[in-house]
């Protein structure tokens, strides 16, 4: 039994050792990297790196990473090396005796050989005059590629300081991260360049670039100190630098204002054939962007913002890469609010919101933001652009000043460390006083995206003001998640085109809230600026001509216009929240429109709604499905059919529904099941309303079999009620329609509580 126990113990010990990863049991505090020779013909380097570390556990084996390069010798100070071995990317160094917790040692590792690169990443572009590294690779998994030029613990969390010594021929410069210390002339046609980074950074953030470079320099007078601006470019690019970097001072000032004092040593860029990459103090900038114009300016801002979002505070894992790249993509747009003006920023972020809403509406893209698969770490849409839109939504949720102030404190709390999404959430909550857990649950940890929706339920005068009650809904596209601490911006529009924006709050799927306004609203628009990730597409139009305008399967065309018409089209990418549950009528589960309209002067504007099997495949599947259009003014009404015409050539598969002069309100596509209607034995129940005659000219008789209380309402094609009458314990009534113009109308029968029981079309001739 003892032998069996011993055997199991040894097996477990071996398994534990084999399962060890680079950096286990140690904390690297400093690297001194010496690149002693660069052979441009053979594409090789010879190096020696000193690794200072502290034991965080009792260790007798130190594992580092080194890719492609071969180690020829390992010695140590503060410990004794018994032997070492290399397998794939791992360098295993065995010590003669264990090193206890808290003890320090320095490894001296000599190595060299051919370097690794891939399509983007590693030691790149060996030519006759230039070589440089890019600290990550898009194809490699994990992506960190500090290991391609020095032995290291190559992850996001084990940070250290650096001294880098690069020896090259005297016709070249060696540019590295950190502060320049000195150049030593070796007297043999070579010089050694020394750079020092005193802040602790990850291994993928330290860098080198060697080549025939010239220096363009300036000084930025920062919040706390003067900071050198150094841009190293090829000689033929020097005349283009001033035009490319014309706003670099304003970009620096804006980022410091937003994010706090610059956290590193210099504002440095170096021209590389491939880029861009946020190496600390030494940003690799694609040569094509240095063209003498500001066309690539967003890249300057994006990469510089990484000095805070990514370098000062680094994502703890690749799955949380949005903390680096999503934020940097946002700063690469938001800087425009400071350097240029607010509208420039708003226009660009609004366009990006539309792009990402469409992307998130695809089931192939339903994945949490904070748990990105390794093969998508650097995906443009999934991480960079979606991350930027969610950061912008976060800023709207918190309020700009609260957001920026809390974020500056977060950067200070985790300065020169790594952080997770959960830690960001806790920090923002602590520093702003706003509970951010509901936001992170809905936008970061859940797949897909929320749909946030508000509609007017009632408006009541209160003295000189109005109490407006909103019907609020939350639905999550691509996840079963139910949002808590929901927040949303809504804009009320008054009869004199007054506008006021309020932020509303609710928990769960459904809520109501009442606000007091100084004017009576005629409509409400959710996220009028279109800068929330809210599960809908929005477009605001100011129609001034008869030219047709189109957006999200809706189009409009002015047939008469004395001035102009404002139209806000919201296309919600979920089905309507209130289904009238009419037998054999199925509403869309994919979209409905909220359309607000304000006329300046007199206007008639035709509204057109497109449907197709491709767009509406959830409800239009066969020739038995007959498309129709449902309408309601707002949450105070039930959905009902509205009179319309079909565009010539429309079929069951696809078509266009036309309203001669559309009314503001909500619209959705629905289908009747013609086969079920034709075969259902009680398809014409006794209580169904009958109209006679129809078409009618001056009078129409309405009847139903059961006496009841209710209201008859006649609706025109513009959605407005043209006639309404109530009845008590009646099974029918006669209505005069002599005052109605010729055309098509909808007759609605409502019960005593105001719910729509049924609708019929009426033709007045």
Steps between C-alpha positions, in 0.01 A plus 500: 500500500785739584668417167177578313466831687862591418451413134188714481679787673789487254259485208314805627831684554616424145161606365524824699848573368397423143197724538714795608492807279745781447535719806357256752639578846691812399444871446734655245593852607752608237639400160833618366492413132819510293469453126869477420483419132244540221587318177276647232618253234430187702209654697647394831568665831733418786385603845556478871221576747520536875176411679455627858228318690357439846372159607130509588507131594776253573643429155770274364397541139454825309307494175532784249391537139723540195384442144728365222818636658743247649656533845873427527561576868313575823663612823360671808577735784327419828439142386684217327386359166538125471374470140249636250298376205281638223176350369285691253475853646594404857842543658524289817779589743567259786663635815744298709301576815159651573455876523277599790211745493621861496852420382632670188727384219620607156518268201755571226382344173705500178311418181475565128390383157227567248202697621130422477242702311156440356273699268474764775715469809840394629835628375397658172635623171860401493643704214829661417430793730206431734380251758246540778270299722123499539408382849198290407404265220148464366551135409700381801307371800573636749565821312784644713827506306752663733651152499614543138802712600573434868422229762214612723173427677290599203155577637283800587548496877869448582631853451856623539740789434747489209842606387559430131841514331502465119824485304487590132713657231565872528284586196190384687311602810354259757172635638342331804233563759563718802747786537819532299804462727806508272669381185841335538738495202667161506786612274438220248238663281223412742323683779294380793176683578370489857133563590339470843135443599457560872128422509386139521349385170412172331754325278301565182522876559881526490640548151787576267531637149834521324555685174600813316273739690480874541344671802218756495449641846286739698402556864154467651439710811295252699291519813791412728815535287647565157497183293722447193326412174731285286408361159759281324443464126685406184686796345258526209207541743633797697318764295168322559522480878380856578178455300431158651571611859353849471255434786719285723515770769119526510465119505739476796317776685160343438611154616659640815183696572290184459733239651743674732871588478704319236626184674829436318820668386454644155244520224678284246419361156718307256425434133465130416391318189224336701306646792350628708612373842488671840856434619563716806658835401581352158179451304545309175320710240435366152709698252198545272334718764784754494373663181499869590126508570275433800328207330655257747470722804258267681781241504731748674234557767405131526856382556593787730192432716636149556758653731209510747260233363727199459845609616441677831216257573506179297226245447567199720419248225460499122129436552472848651674672208215753472655670806799580277365521147135593554598795715781607264261482204262722694773753590601498133155645425423694818820709473322691223265659755804674650714560191218595262143523631221293650303450173802339330526246779122443513475441125774239498383314811142499368612335177695242699198431723294416191773268374527313830123476555479323163797280592353405839168414335665203325474176699852405387628791708329425830787480747591681823737793468719391790560140399617524140645179350874518429445489126294821529715697746579764239178480300409848374124474547480270804761676716613836362181650363247324723722585797508867395122516468452336841750742657301788348177346631665474841586870485137585418382272781725664759509854367815630335661672797423214740636250249828683437559582867441138610717369219792722600479355851486147355820568304668617821373204704637243255799701376766275340293193581247281320123512555190304407155608387374419848761728656410783264133457595580516872727802457246698298231416754722608789627823347177622338244386756301347211434127524654369176424130550178514300679672212784244491251213524308631198780631279821318594415158642191419290498409132325709236361835610208653689199657332382798702161647418280781629153606383256758633223336699316809620529878522315688774498880551621607844459875532723654233696179459437145380547169675621255236493128578727277293464130432851348523626166373825303498568206273837337434589400146712185502475411868242414768644771722256741669649842566507672836588863571398580144567857387409671175480846345167608351417826324152651516375712210237772549243649263727803442795268437629539854742227598618384840708190580459306824670188632260235625561200727327169563566139598404187310296435189229759554465823691327835503620842600336841517680823419384860514547715188437867430328415171260235373703245302379378162763227488804344665819379332736254670871585470444783255875555460539130406792432731373212720529132415124460540391231255353736245593699193421872503505770236384860520384668179420862424297463181510812284448360151289236330806276467439157648672421831561141612614332820468147639221368273309827532491774243312826466425745227349848531210550259433857614716717719478868592804500727662189648426189707710350779480122523677274752492134396575241770524143374492275807663164429252307714133428459231728647467472876117495503345231280120536454478116478254498210434145371699415185688831510874478576711805570865537403748378760789685336407864467254781540526871423440802720463806277477852634402782268482877530376719215625852441214637292265280298619165374388166367763231519452151366633221721611166356581183694686215332446135584660187357559137574867587540442778755194352669568129475383453857139558389499494116573143401245389239226631272254437786656797682336828406698804614325794659595814691404563861502840669452663835544861600689414819480271804151628579359311200493136392653394172251497212491484122511826312371576150773488235572415139749252361768606256426355151673167454509412869473128574480289813880465483580868490329830459447853618215634713414863427332760721399817319579728794648305788431594860755500781485187712610138497481259208573134452467234234265212579350213297161337477497124461267479197476122510393497866250779442347311208469165680421610855143396576440806711707739292195729499387489864160631589642799680707613201408849389317537169491817284220564254511634241869495426599697296266762647419858406310681776410247768625163621342242731729320748382187678624224729301228670562560871380814673785675678652836593777659296614751243515515121792696359565574130865559406626669184808398301703752697425307818283773648149437634242676279192377686431341837182401680431300816213256556340323797356149498463500121547238231531754219458859392475723195758763418478795267809522280376773267767735635785262416705544186521217251764244586592205718447503878547262792202436729602389849274352768634548852367356823406717797861491622634637171652177370460440126279196439499501121552714194342518155582690186238745375493656154324836474397576143 
